[in-house]
């Protein structure tokens, strides 16, 4: 029993990360990749304390929900879509009908009171500002998860956010129209075809929610997000949101006893709890997207042991030799992913080695990009002078702290001086080998 348990632990800690595409069938490899993505996302989710981020966004949402919904309702009413929008909102909060009723009441009151002259213009500005700030907070959280430092410029932010707010009512109306059309078609079909349409109507909210998550995950971060990286996380988040809805609906019995204690006030904490869980689902999906796209960067080589100093030197020499050969041929510099395909070294180790060599002044990034996987490197030292000895010396002497700052008289005695002399001879012997002369084929 203990041996079997150890094998299982070893598989998930080490063996699963060494699997390659040809080792197992394509469908199984796809499922294994999903499992690895989930494992890495859960670890990052816990380390990043996403529940605190979700709580902060929940608070921002509660502050901004009335102005944001008022903006959407106001735009919808201007185009005659108010009934569809209100029905959609009630359906969205079907698990919290009291909260939906209260929010719609606040929104209607908000819109009625903002109705003339300067107050109208000021009210619209306040609503738009509140909506934009909420979306900005969401974008900032997404960017933090994606390790993106730069935010959109103010011009781009306002244009993108206002476009999103204006287009949202049309998307809702389109969805409602599809539901109405399918229901009408269902009434005209035979008893054999009707169940199919009813099933399609029942899954439409899940499909729409999944599409919404996919779009948000693709567009919201201020970086290039691959569409393939957001598809299944978006679907998973959409399904999870629908399950959350079902869970709340089925817990109405518990909510009834809760209402007996708190009365009508019970709608607020229950709604806040729903918002909190909704943000947790959303942000976990963001982690899945980031992990899915950066699997090579995040995948650990081993949980059992660290890389020895000797192996670090040898790996650095290997990577630098590839970079030097490419530079000598006058070809485009290597990126970390290209070096991964050439050497089969895990990408996150390659990036660590490249960062160390860049800090040591051996190589330089020529791309100017912010994403580590997109960087391309070339040597900073003439290949005639770029030796293995110089590589070792620069990597070992990296850092600003020096022993000269301490009064270590023991290091000045004969045997210590002999150690330094032997080390110098060792580096001199490595200086006879150019990095560009190291065989890589």
Order of alpha helices (4+ residues) and beta strands (2+ residues): alpha-alpha-alpha-alpha-alpha-alpha-alpha-alpha-alpha-alpha-alpha-alpha-alpha-beta-alpha-alpha-beta-beta-alpha-alpha
